[in-house]
């Protein structure tokens, strides 16, 4: 099974190829950027996403989900 960094890289690669995202850095961590703003970052063997509203509430119910 792939480790967290490999999964992050796979998702970021997909976002770069299909959704005009770019790879960058957020607080020294690898991140995905849209229009120069981070929407996801690799953080302590997991991924952090910028979510708002209902999507954030739904994501918080997932097993292992934490707020960063």
Buried (B, 14 or more C-beta within 10 A) or exposed (E): EEEEEEBBBEBBEEBBEEEEBEEBEBEEBBBBBBEEEBBBBBBEEBBBBBBEEEEEEEEEEEEEEEEE
